[in-house]
Amino acid sequence: MTRIGNPATARIETGPNIVGPREGYSLQIGTLVSILEWMRRAVLESVQGLAMTIWITSTTLRLTVSALSYCTSRPEKARRTIKGNELSY
């Protein structure tokens, strides 16, 4: 069996992928905090691209709907203006 040593005097390592005690917390709470920090970073990184994709898609859809509604309303107005006039009009 390997003896780990006294956790109270152990050096606390920090970094984005280090799970373990954090300074200022008890051993268990510090480990929990490091796990939660890692999960938060992992979730934010994974949805960042998704949020951008959703934004681009919604913007494109709004512009397309706006352009199509403009195009479909304009020919009717033009047709009403031209209809009934001489061919030279």
CYANA upper distance limits for C-alpha pairs under 8 A (distance plus 0.5 A):
  5 GLY  CA     10 ALA  CA      8.01
  6 ASN  CA     10 ALA  CA      6.88
  7 PRO  CA     27 LEU  CA      8.47
 12 ILE  CA     20 GLY  CA      8.25
 12 ILE  CA     21 PRO  CA      7.01
 12 ILE  CA     22 ARG  CA      7.13
 12 ILE  CA     23 GLU  CA      7.52
 13 GLU  CA     18 ILE  CA      7.49
 13 GLU  CA     20 GLY  CA      8.17
 13 GLU  CA     22 ARG  CA      8.48
 14 THR  CA     18 ILE  CA      6.45
 14 THR  CA     22 ARG  CA      8.01
 16 PRO  CA     38 TRP  CA      7.11
 17 ASN  CA     38 TRP  CA      7.35
 18 ILE  CA     34 SER  CA      7.96
 19 VAL  CA     31 THR  CA      6.68
 19 VAL  CA     34 SER  CA      5.93
 19 VAL  CA     35 ILE  CA      6.48
 19 VAL  CA     38 TRP  CA      8.50
 20 GLY  CA     27 LEU  CA      8.26
 20 GLY  CA     30 GLY  CA      7.11
 20 GLY  CA     31 THR  CA      4.85
 20 GLY  CA     32 LEU  CA      8.35
 20 GLY  CA     34 SER  CA      6.75
 20 GLY  CA     35 ILE  CA      8.39
 21 PRO  CA     25 TYR  CA      7.76
 21 PRO  CA     26 SER  CA      7.76
 21 PRO  CA     27 LEU  CA      5.54
 21 PRO  CA     28 GLN  CA      7.43
 21 PRO  CA     29 ILE  CA      7.91
 21 PRO  CA     30 GLY  CA      4.72
 21 PRO  CA     31 THR  CA      4.98
 21 PRO  CA     34 SER  CA      7.68
 22 ARG  CA     26 SER  CA      8.28
 22 ARG  CA     27 LEU  CA      7.88
 22 ARG  CA     30 GLY  CA      4.89
 22 ARG  CA     31 THR  CA      7.08
 22 ARG  CA     33 VAL  CA      7.91
 22 ARG  CA     34 SER  CA      7.41
 23 GLU  CA     30 GLY  CA      7.61
 24 GLY  CA     30 GLY  CA      8.18
 25 TYR  CA     29 ILE  CA      6.38
 25 TYR  CA     30 GLY  CA      5.38
 26 SER  CA     30 GLY  CA      6.17
 27 LEU  CA     31 THR  CA      6.69
 28 GLN  CA     32 LEU  CA      6.72
 29 ILE  CA     33 VAL  CA      6.56
 30 GLY  CA     34 SER  CA      6.72
 31 THR  CA     35 ILE  CA      6.77
 32 LEU  CA     36 LEU  CA      6.68
 33 VAL  CA     37 GLU  CA      6.59
 34 SER  CA     38 TRP  CA      6.69
 35 ILE  CA     39 MET  CA      6.70
 36 LEU  CA     40 ARG  CA      6.54
 37 GLU  CA     41 ARG  CA      6.74
 38 TRP  CA     42 ALA  CA      6.66
 39 MET  CA     43 VAL  CA      6.57
 40 ARG  CA     44 LEU  CA      6.61
 41 ARG  CA     45 GLU  CA      6.60
 42 ALA  CA     46 SER  CA      6.71
 43 VAL  CA     47 VAL  CA      6.75
 44 LEU  CA     48 GLN  CA      6.45
 45 GLU  CA     49 GLY  CA      8.10
 46 SER  CA     50 LEU  CA      7.86
 47 VAL  CA     51 ALA  CA      6.53
 48 GLN  CA     52 MET  CA      7.04
 49 GLY  CA     53 THR  CA      6.75
 50 LEU  CA     54 ILE  CA      6.70
 51 ALA  CA     55 TRP  CA      6.66
 52 MET  CA     56 ILE  CA      6.68
 53 THR  CA     57 THR  CA      6.59
 54 ILE  CA     58 SER  CA      6.56
 55 TRP  CA     59 THR  CA      6.58
 56 ILE  CA     60 THR  CA      6.57
 57 THR  CA     61 LEU  CA      6.60
 58 SER  CA     62 ARG  CA      6.63
 59 THR  CA     63 LEU  CA      6.70
 60 THR  CA     64 THR  CA      6.57
 61 LEU  CA     65 VAL  CA      6.62
 62 ARG  CA     66 SER  CA      6.56
 63 LEU  CA     67 ALA  CA      6.53
 64 THR  CA     68 LEU  CA      6.54
 65 VAL  CA     69 SER  CA      6.55
 66 SER  CA     70 TYR  CA      6.70
 67 ALA  CA     71 CYS  CA      6.64
 68 LEU  CA     72 THR  CA      6.57
 69 SER  CA     73 SER  CA      6.71
 70 TYR  CA     74 ARG  CA      6.78
 71 CYS  CA     75 PRO  CA      7.52
 72 THR  CA     76 GLU  CA      7.87
 73 SER  CA     77 LYS  CA      7.35
 74 ARG  CA     78 ALA  CA      6.81
 75 PRO  CA     79 ARG  CA      6.45
 76 GLU  CA     80 ARG  CA      6.75
 77 LYS  CA     81 THR  CA      6.81
 78 ALA  CA     82 ILE  CA      6.72
 79 ARG  CA     83 LYS  CA      6.31
 82 ILE  CA     89 TYR  CA      8.10
 85 ASN  CA     89 TYR  CA      6.64
